[in-house]
């Protein structure tokens, strides 16, 4: 449970960093442009993106990569990461323990 909450907070921090990069670009150029999730993944590690494509296409389904994952990788990074972080925090939230009678 605690690992899920920590992961959720880390993903939210990444979302804030991605939005900071978008806002810095706006401040620098005067035009707002949201970076895509796949674009940021490509900046961080191009090889792992290529390996993920090969692995999914070869071992799972080429349709999954071409139809679903490519679409998700084109979504705005800050919004996608924020949604994922909030979902993780909600799923792994601290619940009250029930008392036995």
C-alpha positions in Angstrom: 0.0 0.0 0.0 2.7 2.5 0.9 4.7 1.7 -2.3 1.6 2.5 -4.4 1.1 5.9 -2.6 4.8 6.8 -3.0 4.6 5.9 -6.7 1.5 8.0 -7.0 3.2 11.0 -5.5 6.3 10.5 -7.7 4.1 10.4 -10.8 2.3 13.6 -9.6 5.7 15.3 -9.2 6.6 14.2 -12.8 3.4 15.7 -14.0 4.3 19.0 -12.3 7.7 18.9 -13.9 6.2 18.2 -17.3 3.8 21.2 -16.9 6.8 23.3 -15.7 8.6 22.4 -19.0 5.5 23.4 -21.0 5.2 26.7 -19.1 8.9 27.4 -19.5 8.4 26.9 -23.3 5.5 29.3 -23.2 7.5 31.9 -21.4 10.4 31.5 -23.8 8.5 31.5 -27.1 5.2 33.1 -26.2 3.2 30.2 -27.5 1.9 27.4 -25.3 2.6 23.9 -26.6 2.0 20.8 -24.4 4.6 18.1 -24.8 3.3 14.6 -25.6 4.0 11.7 -23.3 5.9 9.8 -26.1 8.0 12.9 -26.8 9.2 13.1 -23.2 9.8 9.4 -23.1 11.9 9.8 -26.3 13.9 12.6 -24.7 14.6 10.5 -21.6 15.5 7.2 -23.2 15.0 6.5 -26.9 16.2 2.9 -26.7 13.6 1.9 -24.2 10.9 3.4 -26.3 12.1 1.4 -29.3 12.4 -1.8 -27.2 8.9 -1.3 -25.8 7.6 -1.0 -29.4 9.4 -4.1 -30.5 8.4 -6.1 -27.5 4.7 -5.2 -27.6 4.5 -5.6 -31.4 6.3 -9.0 -31.4 5.1 -10.6 -28.2 1.7 -9.2 -27.6 0.0 -7.7 -30.7 1.0 -5.2 -33.4 -2.6 -4.0 -33.2 -2.2 -3.0 -29.6 0.9 -0.9 -30.3 -0.4 0.8 -33.4 -4.0 1.5 -32.3 -3.8 2.0 -28.5 -0.3 2.7 -27.3 0.6 5.2 -30.1 -2.6 7.1 -29.3 -1.8 7.2 -25.6 1.7 8.4 -26.3 0.3 11.4 -28.2 -1.7 12.6 -25.1 -0.3 15.6 -23.2 2.3 14.4 -20.7 1.3 16.6 -17.8 -2.4 15.7 -17.9 -1.8 12.0 -18.5 0.8 11.8 -15.6 -1.5 13.8 -13.3 -4.4 11.5 -14.0 -2.3 8.4 -13.5 -0.9 9.8 -10.2 -4.3 10.6 -8.8 -5.6 7.2 -9.8 -2.7 5.5 -8.0 -3.2 7.7 -4.9 -6.9 6.8 -4.9 -6.4 3.1 -5.4 -3.8 2.9 -2.7 -5.4 5.3 -0.3 -5.3 4.6 3.4 -8.5 3.0 4.5 -9.8 2.8 8.0 -9.5 -0.7 9.6 -12.8 -2.3 10.6 -13.0 -3.1 14.3 -14.0 -6.6 15.2 -16.9 -6.9 17.7 
